[in-house]
Amino acid sequence: MAEVKSRIRTLHTMLTDKEISCKELTETYLRSIAEVNKNLNAYVNVTEDVALTTAEKIDKQIASGENLPLLAGIPMTLKDNISTNGIETTCCSKILQGYKPIYNATVWNILQNNGAVLLGKTNMDEFAMGSSCETSCFGGAKNPHNLGYVAGGSSGGVASAVGGNIAVYGLGSDTGGSIRQPASFCGIVGLKPTYGSVSRYGLIAYASGFDQIGPITTTVEDTAIVYDTISEYDIMDSTSQGNKGVKTLDTLRNDIKGMKIGIAKEYLEGIREDVKEAILNACKVYESLGAEIVYFDLPALKYSLPVYYILACAEASSNLGRYDGIRYGYKTPSYRDVNDMICKTRSEGFGSEVKRRIMLGTYVLSAGYYDAYYKKAQNLRGTIVREFKNAFEKVDVILAPTVPMTAFETGKAVSDPIETYLTDICTVPINIAGLPAVSVPCGFDGKGMPIGMQLIGKNFDEAKILNVAWQYENVTHDTMFRSAEMGVKS
């Protein structure tokens, strides 16, 4: 059986063999964005001049015979909460419209040094708060498999662009599932790395104790290529540790015979039947590859959603206090005094979902409620961390649904925002524990919408979970991978 083709490797070979110039490749993607993005709404800022300038530089390097990194000349995108020097970065919020950072995020510096071609900044839920991309002040990104459905959130724009092939890959951020959930909804691959393995310097914060930057791609190998590139130790991030020197590409094709893949019974409760069936079918694939499926209990999972929303909103209420209209961003045009100006600026500049989470976070941190909510949630976080640690003494990798359902129709999150919080139920435990997890496609529902599963590992076990994901993808890609009929054809 032929291996899954890495889109990055394929394009790299085409560039170095001079089958196509980087400028031609970039222009092809830019034309496709101009044609397709009016339907997908994946991009909120197309950086054509930046992309073409980089492409011309890469072509000169190829012409001079330089050896280029795999990512050199590959058209990509960044979520709009990753700082780009001189390029507007808004978090898709009115309060930051017009803001151009004066420095780059570390991950963007790394990619620039590797010759990445930035096509633009992509859509997201406002300040990464949401599960559908619809809290964006620019309107939500659409699902490339069906424009009547959401792309997911909060990194919906990246997933929509990659799934619709108007970017080869992209970087998103994952606070409670914001890389994995849209990757699942759009039928592609999304990796939430171990907390601290990828620098957060230059990522505009939602909840600093949970946020993590990671790649969204079409194949597991592409994910490994991007992760290996960006997972460097960074002195500018006090939580940075890098990837501990392990290159995931070196272990992708390792045999998994005898490996123990765990299924927490709680992960199979409350999920839709077709999603459960897809997960159990994936277990059969792994058994055919020689792995052992081990069922076990993880009772603390039931506390994950309230723990996450208490702690993440508490951090958000603190992090978003800096947006006051004084230093940068939106400022209300009419006010009586400083207090009135700050109040009006924040009321007018923030959307309803962001204000809801700020108020919840402020409430749980307030006098009289701190012990009842915040302190208790921190204690339960410790319990969840310990239960995962105990689980990994019995199994090598944990298999779970990424989301309990497939993508929902546009407008559902707006009409019933509280119910959409439940889409995070399978993803937030991983952020609470700081673990790595990758979402890969594992089937389709009756309407042709993708189903995703996630593989969870111990801290800094990205190589293992990506290898397990690659093994599944390689066996099933002929039937499981169905690219959206949009964008640039590969």
SEKE-618449 format. One record per residue (C-alpha): x, y, z; residue in three letters. Coordinates in steps of 0.2 Angstrom, whole numbers, plus 2048, in hexadecimal, padded with zeros to 3 digits. Layout:
<semars>
XYZALA/...
</semars>
This chain:
<semars>
800800800MET/8068117FBALA/80A81D80AGLU/80082D80DVAL/80883B803LYS/80E84980DSER/808859805ARG/81786380BILE/824856805ARG/81B8557F4THR/81B8687F2LEU/82D8697F8HIS/83385D7EBTHR/82A8667DDMET/8328767E3LEU/84486F7E4THR/8428657D4ASP/83C8767CCLYS/82C86E7C6GLU/82487E7CCILE/82B88E7D3SER/8268947E4CYS/81F8A47DDLYS/8148997D1GLU/80E88E7E0LEU/80B89E7EBTHR/8018A67DDGLU/7F78977DBTHR/7F28977EDTYR/7EE8A97EDLEU/7E38A77DEARG/7DA8997E6SER/7D88A47F6ILE/7D08B27ECALA/7C48A57E4GLU/7BF89B7F3VAL/7C18A5802ASN/7B28AF7FFLYS/7A889F803ASN/7B3898810LEU/7B78A8819ASN/7C789F820ALA/7D38AE81DTYR/7D08BF826VAL/7E08C781FASN/7E98C180FVAL/7FB8C680FTHR/7FF8C57FCGLU/80E8D07FCASP/8168C780BVAL/8138B6802ALA/81A8BC7F1LEU/8298C47F9THR/82E8B4802THR/82A8A97F2ALA/8368B47E8GLU/8448B27F5LYS/84189F7F5ILE/84289E7E2ASP/8538A77E3LYS/85989A7F0GLN/85488B7E6ILE/85C8937D6ALA/86C8957E0SER/86C8827E5GLY/8698857F8GLU/862876802ASN/85287C809LEU/848876818PRO/83886C815LEU/82D87B819LEU/83688780DALA/82A88E800GLY/81B885807ILE/80B891808PRO/804891819MET/7F989B825THR/7F88A1837LEU/7EA8A3843LYS/7E68B5846ASP/7EC8B4858ASN/7FE8B1853ILE/8088C1853SER/80F8C6842THR/81A8D6842ASN/8128E4838GLY/8038D8833ILE/7F28DB83AGLU/7EE8CF848THR/7DD8D184FTHR/7D88C1858CYS/7C88C484DCYS/7C28D085ASER/7BC8E2857LYS/7C78E8866ILE/7D78E385DLEU/7D28E984BGLN/7E18F3844GLY/7EE8EC850TYR/7FE8E8848LYS/80B8DF854PRO/81C8E6854ILE/8248D5857TYR/8228C3850ASN/81C8B485AALA/82A8A785CTHR/82289A851VAL/8208A7843TRP/8338AC845ASN/837899843ILE/82C897834LEU/8338A682CGLN/8458A082EASN/83F890826ASN/839899817GLY/82689781AALA/81A8A180EVAL/80D8AA818LEU/7FD8AB80ELEU/7F38B481CGLY/7EB8B482DLYS/7DC8A982FTHR/7CB8AA838ASN/7C88A584AMET/7BC8A6858ASP/7BE8B7861GLU/7CD8B686CPHE/7CC8A3869ALA/7BC8A2873MET/7B089686AGLY/7AD886862SER/7A788B851SER/7B189A84BCYS/7A18A484BGLU/7A58B0859THR/7B28B884DSER/7AE8CA849CYS/7B18C5837PHE/7A38B7837GLY/7A88A5838GLY/7B289A82CALA/7A988D823LYS/7AC87A822ASN/7B4876811PRO/7AA865811HIS/79986F812ASN/797882812LEU/78888081DGLY/79287982BTYR/79F881837VAL/7B187E835ALA/7B387D848GLY/7BC888854GLY/7C5891859SER/7D288D84CSER/7C488C83FGLY/7CC897832GLY/7DD88C832VAL/7D387C830ALA/7C7883823SER/7D6889819ALA/7E087981AVAL/7D186E817GLY/7CC878808GLY/7DE878802ASN/7E188B802ILE/7F088880DALA/7FB87980EVAL/7FC87A821TYR/7F988682FGLY/7FC88A841LEU/7EE88B84EGLY/7EC88C861SER/7E488086CASP/7DD88587DTHR/7D087887FGLY/7CF86F86EGLY/7D187E862SER/7DD875856ILE/7D6863858ARG/7C3867857GLN/7C4871846PRO/7D086483FALA/7C3857844SER/7B586183CPHE/7BE86482CCYS/7C585282AGLY/7D885782CILE/7E6854839VAL/7E9860848GLY/7F685E856LEU/7F5866867LYS/80786486DPRO/80C86287FTHR/80A872889TYR/81B87A888GLY/822871879SER/81E88086DVAL/821892872SER/81289C876ARG/81C8AD874TYR/8128B8869GLY/8028AE86BLEU/7F48BA871ILE/7EE8B1880ALA/7DD8AA884TYR/7E289F893ALA/7F589F895SER/7F588E8A0GLY/7EC885891PHE/7F188E881ASP/7FC884875GLN/801887863ILE/800878857GLY/7FF873844PRO/7F086F83AILE/7F486682ATHR/7EC85981ETHR/7F884A823THR/800844832VAL/81284582AGLU/80E857826ASP/80A85A839THR/81A85283EALA/82485D832ILE/81C86D839VAL/81D86884BTYR/82F86384AASP/833874843THR/82A87F84FILE/82D87585FSER/83D87E865GLU/841884876TYR/83E897878ASP/8468A2885ILE/8388AE882MET/82B8A2889ASP/82D89D89BSER/82388D899THR/82D888889SER/836877889GLN/837873877GLY/834861871ASN/84185987CLYS/84C85586DGLY/840848865VAL/83D84A853LYS/82C84284FTHR/83083F83CLEU/83D833841ASP/83182784ATHR/82182983ELEU/823817837ARG/82780E847ASN/81D7FD849ASP/80F7FE856ILE/80D7EC858LYS/80B7E886BGLY/8077FA86FMET/7F97FD87CLYS/7EC809876ILE/7E080F884GLY/7CD813882ILE/7C681C892ALA/7B4817893LYS/7AF828898GLU/7B582E887TYR/7A782387FLEU/79982A88AGLU/78E837882GLY/795837871ILE/78B835861ARG/78982385CGLU/79182584BASP/7A082D853VAL/7A181F85FLYS/7A0812851GLU/7AE81B848ALA/7B981B858ILE/7B680885ALEU/7BA805848ASN/7CA80E84AALA/7CE802859CYS/7CC7F384DLYS/7D87FB841VAL/7E57FC84FTYR/7E27EA854GLU/7E57E5842SER/7F67EE844LEU/7FA7E4853GLY/7F67F1861ALA/7EC7EC870GLU/7DD7F5875ILE/7DB7F8888VAL/7CB7FF890TYR/7CD8098A0PHE/7C48158ABASP/7C88288ACLEU/7BB82E8B8PRO/7C28408BAALA/7BD8438A8LEU/7AC8488ADLYS/7B38588B6TYR/7BD85E8A7SER/7B186A89FLEU/7AC8748AFPRO/7BF8748B5VAL/7C487A8A4TYR/7B78888A2TYR/7BA88E8B4ILE/7CD88F8B2LEU/7CE8948A0ALA/7C18A28A3CYS/7CA8A88B3ALA/7DA8AA8A9GLU/7D18B289AALA/7CA8BF8A6SER/7DC8C48ABSER/7E48C389AASN/7D68CD892LEU/7D78DB89FGLY/7E58E4894ARG/7D88E9886TYR/7D38FA88DASP/7D490587EGLY/7E390F885ILE/7F290687EARG/7EC8FE86DTYR/7DD8F7864GLY/7CB8FE864TYR/7C690D86ELYS/7B4913870THR/7B2924867PRO/7A792C875SER/7A992B888TYR/7A8936897ARG/7B89318A1ASP/7C59238A2VAL/7BA9178ABASN/7AC91A89EASP/7B8918890MET/7BF907896ILE/7AD901899CYS/7A7906888LYS/7B690087FTHR/7B58EF886ARG/7A28EE884SER/7A38F3872GLU/7B38EA86EGLY/7B08D9874PHE/7A38CD86EGLY/7968C4878SER/7A08B487AGLU/7AF8BC880VAL/7A68C788CLYS/79D8B8893ARG/7AD8AF897ARG/7B58BE89EILE/7A68C08AAMET/7A78AE8AFLEU/7B98AF8B2GLY/7B88BF8BDTHR/7AA8B68C7TYR/7B38A78CBVAL/7C28B18D1LEU/7B88BD8DBSER/7B88BE8EEALA/7AC8B18F6GLY/7AC8A68E6TYR/7BF8A28E4TYR/7C08938EFASP/7AF88C8E9ALA/7B488D8D7TYR/7C68918D2TYR/7CF8888E0LYS/7C48798DELYS/7C78788CBALA/7DA8798CEGLN/7D986B8DAASN/7CF8618CDLEU/7DB8658C0ARG/7E885C8CAGLY/7DD84D8CBTHR/7DB84C8B8ILE/7EE84E8B6VAL/7F183F8C2ARG/7E38348BAGLU/7EB8368A9PHE/7FC8338B0LYS/7F68238B8ASN/7ED81E8A7ALA/7FE81F89EPHE/8058128AAGLU/7F98068A2LYS/7F980C890VAL/804814883ASP/7F881F87AVAL/7E582487EILE/7D982386FLEU/7C982E871ALA/7BD838866PRO/7C3849862THR/7B1850863VAL/7A1847868PRO/79984C857MET/79D852846THR/79C864840ALA/78B86D843PHE/782879839GLU/78688B838THR/77D895845GLY/77B888852LYS/78888F85DALA/7818A085CVAL/77089A860SER/77588E86EASP/787893874PRO/786889884ILE/78287987CGLU/79187B870THR/79C87B87FTYR/799868880LEU/7A3866870THR/7B386987AASP/7AF85A886ILE/7BB84E87ECYS/7C985B87BTHR/7CB86688BVAL/7D2858896PRO/7E185888CILE/7E486A88EASN/7E18698A1ILE/7EE85C8A2ALA/7FA864895GLY/7FC85488BLEU/7FE853878PRO/7F084D86DALA/7EE84B85AVAL/7DD84A851SER/7DC840841VAL/7CD83C836PRO/7C582B839CYS/7B582B82FGLY/7A6835829PHE/79483782FASP/784834825GLY/78584581ELYS/797843818GLY/79F84E826MET/7AF84882DPRO/7B183F83EILE/7C2841848GLY/7CB837855MET/7D883D860GLN/7E8834866LEU/7EE83A877ILE/80083787EGLY/80A83B88DLYS/81484B88FASN/82084D880PHE/81A83D878ASP/815846867GLU/82083985EALA/81682A864LYS/805831861ILE/80A838850LEU/81182684CASN/80181E851VAL/7F782B847ALA/801828838TRP/7FF815839GLN/7EC817839TYR/7EC82482BGLU/7F781A820ASN/7EC80B821VAL/7DB81481FTHR/7DF824815HIS/7D781D805ASP/7C681C80DTHR/7C882981CMET/7CF838813PHE/7C4842808ARG/7CA853804SER/7BE861802ALA/7BB8657EFGLU/7C28777F1MET/7D28817EFGLY/7E287C7E7VAL/7E286A7E1LYS/7F18607E7SER/
</semars>
